[in-house]
C-alpha cells in the first residue's frame, strides 16, 4: 500500500509541474473505501465486505469538462490469525501467523465533471485490473513488525465499470497572500463516490481456504466472476 501512495504522489507532482503547459486543473485524492461483492463473488465470500484505502490522480485538459487519470486501491476481505510453534523441534518458541485475503485494483479513469463550483457532481468510466493475492505473515506474538512475509496465492482479472459522485468544496486558497507569488491556488473537497465494477473470472482464496493437515498445506481455490459495488469517502485537492 505504501508503494501505491508513493506512486500517486509522484504522478501528482509531475502533473502539477506541467500544469501551466495546457491543463486547467489537476486533482489528487485519498479515500476510505468499502467494497460490497456482487453476484457469484458475494455468494463465495458469504456477503463479507472488503475494507481498505484508495487514491486517484487526474488531469483535466483546457476548458473541457473531461478528466483523465488513474485510480488505485487496496482492500482486505478477511484475516485469520493463530499462534504456532516456530518449528517441531522448538515447540516452546511460539510465533503469530496471519493469513490475509486481499485485492489491489488499478484502473484508468475517465471523468466527466463541470468546472470548479461549491457542489460538483461527476460521472466516471473505468477500465483496469483486479489483482487478488493471499499473504502469510509471521511475526512475534503481540508485535506488529513482520519477520517473514510471503504471497502464497495470486491471480489477476480484467475489470471495468461506471461510477457517480459529488465533491463538496470545504476550503479554497487563491494564492493572493503569497508575497513571492510562488504558491499555487488550490481547493479542497470532500468526495463521496459509488461505482459498480464488473470483474471477469478470477481464482482466489477466502477465509477457510488454507487447509493444514499433517504438516501439509492445500488450497481450496475458488473461481468466480468478481463484480464489486464500491462506496468511497475521501478528500480531493484541486490545483
C-alpha positions as CSV (number, residue, x, y, z in Angstrom):
1,X,0.0,0.0,0.0
2,X,3.0,2.4,0.6
3,X,4.0,1.8,-3.0
4,X,0.6,2.7,-4.2
5,X,0.6,6.1,-2.4
6,X,4.2,6.8,-3.3
7,X,3.3,6.3,-7.0
8,X,0.3,8.6,-6.7
9,X,2.4,11.3,-5.1
10,X,5.0,11.1,-7.9
11,X,2.3,11.3,-10.5
12,X,0.6,14.3,-8.8
13,X,3.9,16.2,-8.6
14,X,4.6,15.6,-12.2
15,X,1.2,16.8,-13.2
16,X,1.4,19.9,-11.1
17,X,4.8,20.8,-12.7
18,X,3.4,20.5,-16.2
19,X,0.0,22.2,-15.3
20,X,0.8,25.5,-16.9
21,X,1.6,23.9,-20.2
22,X,-2.0,23.0,-21.2
23,X,-4.1,21.8,-18.3
24,X,-6.7,23.8,-16.5
25,X,-6.9,21.6,-13.4
26,X,-5.3,18.6,-11.7
27,X,-6.7,16.6,-8.8
28,X,-5.1,14.3,-6.2
29,X,-7.2,12.4,-3.7
30,X,-7.2,9.8,-1.0
31,X,-10.2,7.9,0.3
32,X,-11.6,5.2,2.6
33,X,-13.4,2.6,0.6
34,X,-15.8,-0.3,1.2
35,X,-16.4,-3.0,-1.5
36,X,-19.6,-5.0,-1.5
37,X,-19.2,-8.2,-3.5
38,X,-21.9,-8.9,-6.0
39,X,-23.3,-12.0,-7.7
40,X,-21.2,-15.1,-7.6
41,X,-18.5,-13.2,-5.7
42,X,-20.9,-12.2,-3.0
43,X,-22.0,-15.9,-2.6
44,X,-18.5,-17.1,-2.3
45,X,-17.5,-14.5,0.3
46,X,-20.6,-15.0,2.4
47,X,-21.5,-11.4,1.9
48,X,-18.3,-10.2,3.6
49,X,-17.3,-6.6,2.6
50,X,-13.8,-5.5,1.6
51,X,-12.4,-2.6,3.5
52,X,-9.4,-0.5,2.5
53,X,-7.9,2.7,1.1
54,X,-7.6,4.2,-2.3
55,X,-6.3,7.1,-4.2
56,X,-6.5,8.9,-7.6
57,X,-4.7,11.4,-9.7
58,X,-6.4,13.2,-12.5
59,X,-5.6,15.7,-15.3
60,X,-8.2,18.0,-17.0
61,X,-7.4,19.4,-20.4
62,X,-8.1,23.0,-21.3
63,X,-11.7,24.1,-20.8
64,X,-13.2,20.7,-21.5
65,X,-15.2,19.1,-18.7
66,X,-13.2,15.9,-19.2
67,X,-10.5,14.5,-16.8
68,X,-8.2,11.5,-17.4
69,X,-6.3,9.8,-14.7
70,X,-5.6,6.7,-12.6
71,X,-7.4,5.2,-9.7
72,X,-5.7,2.7,-7.3
73,X,-6.9,0.9,-4.2
74,X,-6.3,-1.9,-1.7
75,X,-8.9,-3.9,0.1
76,X,-8.8,-6.7,2.6
77,X,-11.6,-9.4,2.7
78,X,-10.6,-11.1,5.8
79,X,-7.8,-12.3,8.1
80,X,-7.0,-15.4,10.1
81,X,-4.5,-15.2,13.0
82,X,-3.1,-18.1,15.1
83,X,-0.2,-19.0,17.3
84,X,2.1,-21.7,16.2
85,X,5.4,-23.2,17.4
86,X,8.4,-21.9,15.4
87,X,9.3,-25.5,14.4
88,X,8.6,-29.0,15.5
89,X,12.0,-29.1,17.2
90,X,11.4,-25.9,19.2
91,X,7.8,-26.2,20.4
92,X,8.3,-23.8,23.3
93,X,9.1,-20.9,21.0
94,X,5.8,-19.7,19.5
95,X,5.1,-17.0,16.9
96,X,2.0,-15.4,15.4
97,X,0.9,-16.4,11.9
98,X,-1.6,-14.3,9.9
99,X,-3.3,-15.1,6.6
100,X,-4.8,-12.2,4.8
101,X,-7.1,-12.2,1.7
102,X,-6.6,-9.1,-0.3
103,X,-7.4,-7.2,-3.5
104,X,-5.4,-4.5,-5.3
105,X,-7.1,-2.7,-8.1
106,X,-5.7,-0.3,-10.7
107,X,-7.8,1.5,-13.2
108,X,-7.6,4.1,-16.0
109,X,-10.1,6.8,-15.1
110,X,-12.3,8.9,-17.5
111,X,-14.3,11.5,-15.6
112,X,-17.0,13.9,-16.9
113,X,-17.1,16.9,-14.5
114,X,-18.0,20.6,-14.7
115,X,-15.7,23.4,-13.8
116,X,-15.0,24.3,-10.1
117,X,-18.0,25.0,-8.0
118,X,-19.2,24.6,-4.4
119,X,-21.1,21.4,-5.2
120,X,-19.6,19.5,-8.1
121,X,-21.2,16.3,-9.4
122,X,-19.4,13.9,-11.8
123,X,-19.6,10.6,-13.7
124,X,-16.8,8.1,-14.1
125,X,-15.9,5.4,-16.5
126,X,-13.1,3.0,-15.6
127,X,-11.1,0.1,-17.1
128,X,-8.3,-1.8,-15.4
129,X,-7.2,-4.9,-13.4
130,X,-8.0,-6.7,-10.2
131,X,-5.1,-8.4,-8.5
132,X,-6.2,-11.0,-5.9
133,X,-3.5,-12.2,-3.5
134,X,-3.3,-14.1,-0.3
135,X,-0.4,-13.4,2.1
136,X,1.0,-15.2,5.1
137,X,2.9,-13.2,7.6
138,X,5.0,-14.4,10.5
139,X,5.7,-12.0,13.4
140,X,6.5,-12.1,17.2
141,X,3.4,-12.7,19.3
142,X,2.0,-9.3,20.4
143,X,4.2,-7.5,18.0
144,X,3.5,-5.6,14.8
145,X,6.8,-6.0,12.9
146,X,6.8,-8.6,10.1
147,X,9.6,-11.2,10.3
148,X,8.6,-13.1,7.2
149,X,6.0,-12.3,4.5
150,X,5.1,-14.4,1.6
151,X,2.4,-14.3,-1.1
152,X,1.1,-17.9,-1.4
153,X,-1.7,-17.4,-4.0
154,X,-2.5,-14.8,-6.6
155,X,-4.5,-14.2,-9.8
156,X,-5.4,-11.2,-12.0
157,X,-8.6,-10.4,-13.9
158,X,-9.9,-7.5,-16.0
159,X,-12.5,-5.1,-14.6
160,X,-14.5,-2.2,-16.0
161,X,-17.4,-0.1,-14.8
162,X,-19.2,3.1,-14.1
163,X,-19.5,5.4,-11.1
164,X,-21.0,8.7,-10.0
165,X,-20.0,11.0,-7.2
166,X,-20.1,14.6,-5.9
167,X,-17.4,16.9,-4.5
168,X,-18.2,19.4,-1.7
169,X,-15.8,22.4,-1.5
170,X,-14.7,23.0,2.1
171,X,-11.6,25.3,1.5
172,X,-10.2,27.4,-1.2
173,X,-6.9,29.3,-1.5
174,X,-6.3,31.8,-4.3
175,X,-2.7,32.4,-3.7
176,X,-3.2,36.2,-3.0
177,X,-1.4,36.1,0.4
178,X,1.8,34.8,-1.2
179,X,4.2,37.7,-1.4
180,X,6.6,35.8,-3.5
181,X,4.0,34.6,-6.0
182,X,5.3,31.0,-5.8
183,X,2.2,29.3,-4.3
184,X,-0.3,27.5,-6.5
185,X,-4.0,28.3,-5.9
186,X,-5.8,25.1,-4.6
187,X,-9.2,23.9,-3.5
188,X,-10.0,21.1,-1.0
189,X,-13.2,19.0,-1.4
190,X,-14.9,16.2,0.5
191,X,-15.5,13.5,-2.1
192,X,-18.5,11.0,-2.0
193,X,-18.5,8.3,-4.6
194,X,-20.1,5.0,-5.6
195,X,-19.3,2.8,-8.6
196,X,-20.1,-0.6,-9.9
197,X,-17.2,-2.6,-11.3
198,X,-17.7,-5.7,-13.5
199,X,-14.9,-8.2,-12.7
200,X,-14.1,-11.0,-15.0
201,X,-13.5,-14.5,-13.6
202,X,-10.5,-15.0,-11.3
203,X,-9.2,-17.6,-8.9
204,X,-8.8,-16.6,-5.3
205,X,-8.8,-17.8,-1.7
206,X,-11.1,-16.8,1.2
207,X,-11.1,-17.5,4.9
208,X,-11.0,-21.2,5.4
209,X,-9.4,-21.9,2.0
210,X,-6.0,-22.7,3.5
211,X,-6.2,-26.3,4.8
212,X,-3.4,-27.6,7.0
213,X,-3.2,-31.3,7.7
214,X,-0.3,-33.5,9.0
215,X,2.3,-30.8,8.2
216,X,1.0,-30.3,4.6
217,X,-0.9,-27.3,3.1
218,X,-3.6,-27.5,0.5
219,X,-5.7,-24.7,-1.0
220,X,-9.4,-24.8,-1.6
221,X,-9.3,-22.5,-4.7
222,X,-12.4,-20.6,-5.7
223,X,-13.2,-19.4,-9.2
224,X,-16.0,-16.9,-10.0
225,X,-16.7,-13.6,-11.5
226,X,-15.6,-10.7,-9.3
227,X,-18.2,-7.9,-9.5
228,X,-17.9,-5.2,-6.8
229,X,-20.0,-2.3,-5.7
230,X,-17.7,0.4,-4.2
231,X,-18.6,3.1,-1.7
232,X,-15.9,5.8,-1.1
233,X,-15.4,8.8,1.2
234,X,-12.3,10.9,1.0
235,X,-10.6,14.2,0.3
236,X,-9.7,15.7,-3.1
237,X,-7.3,18.6,-3.6
238,X,-7.6,20.5,-6.9
239,X,-4.8,22.7,-8.3
